[in-house]
């Protein structure tokens, strides 16, 4: 089945593919069925293949979401082992060396607080700011 040309929507209003859901697929399928050529109706095998492809895509997206969640959980579990360790971290004022005094698991990713010499605590350091662990 051929679909006629349509004018392109501006890039700013385009919907990312990750936001397409079952309702969007059903709307597209219903439109496709409504405008099909009555002399050449859609083949059942083609219809089932499209449904299978969409189901596979949806399951892949769910798998990616679960993998992201697993990676976040793994980072949180690994960061627990940093408590009491000496770390070198980079901050907005430069490189700092100190002992990890606490761990915060709130938010999207774990963050640590580092106690530097003199007892000053530097809070809110992300794991990506750690340069070395001793």
N, C-alpha and C positions, 0 to 999 in steps of 0.2 A: 504494500500500500504506500502510495506517495503522499507526502504532506506538502501542501503549498507553502510558499515563502511567507514569512511574517516579519514585520519590522522589528529590529533589535531593540530591546529595552536598554536604557542607560545602565552603565556598569554599576553605578551607585545603588540602584534599586534591585539589582539581581539577587535572587535568593541563593545562598550557598547550598551545594548539593547535600551537605550533612543535615540540613533542616528539612529535607523532603521526607514525608512520612507516608503512611498507608493511605490517608485521605487524599494526598496529592496524587498518588499513583492511581487511585480509583477515579479521580476527576479526569486525569489524562486518558485513562482507558475508556471511560464513558464518552468522552469527546471523540476519541478515535472510533468507537463503535457507532456513534451518532452520524459521523460524516463519512463512513465507509461507502464504497461503491456498491449499490444493491446488486449489480450484476456480478461482482467479484467480492463476496463477503469474506470476512476474516476467517482464515483457516483455524480450526480448533487447536492444532498442534502449535501454531504460531502464538495463539492466545495463551496456551499453557506454558510455552517457553518464556513469554514475557513475565508471567506470574512467577515462574521459577527463578528467573533472573532477579526480579525485585526482591523475592524472599531471601535469596542468597546475599544480595546487597545489604538488606536490613540486618541479617544475621552477622555479616562482616562488621557493620557499624557497631552493633552491640558488643561484639568481641573486642573491637578497638577500645570502646568505653571501659570494658572490664579490665583490659590490659593497662590502661591509664590508671585505673583505680589500684591495681596490683602494684604498679611501679611506685605510686604515692605511698602505699602501705609499706612497701619494702624500704623506701627512704626513711620513713618514720621509725621502723624497727632498727635500722642500722644507726640512726642518729642517737638512739638510747645509749649505745655503747660509747658515745663521745663524752658523756657526763664524767667529770673528774680528770679528763685527759687534757694535756697541753696542746693548744692549737695556734697556728699562725693564720690570721684572717686579714682580709683587705677591707678597709672601711673608707668612708668618704674623706677621712683625714689622713689616710695612709695605712701601712701595715701595722698590725697590733699582734702581740703574743700574750696569751693568757690561758687560764684554765676554764673549761666549760663548766659553768655553775648551774645552769638550768636549761630545760628544753621545753619549747612550746609547740604543741601539735595542733593549735587552732589555726584556721585559715587553710589556704590551698596547699601549703608545704610547710614542713617543720622549720622552726627557727630556734637558734640557741642564744644564750646570754653568756658572755665571756667576762670573767673577772681578771683584770689586768693588775700589774704591780701597783701597790698603793690602795688596793681595795675598790677601785673604780669598776663598775659593772657596765659593759657595753651590751645593751639588749638588741633583739631583733635582727640577728645576723643569720642570713640564709645559708644553707649548706653549700651553695655555689660560691660563697665568699671565702670558704676555707681553702687555704693554700697548702697547709701541711698539718699532720696530726702526729704527735710524739707520744 
